Amino acid sequence: MIMKNKKGVYILLALLVILVLLLLWVEMAVGIFGSPISGS
């Protein structure tokens, strides 16, 4: 296929962004990775 499915690409990008934000939120809440941004 020469024409790429732009809608599919946007959905994948949105899912990727949501996943990253979720990981950041979990890290700030729990501190799994022991990074400086983790909470108490």
ABEGO torsion letter per residue (X at the ends): XABBBAAAAAAAAAAAAAAAAAAAAAAAAAGAAGBAABBX
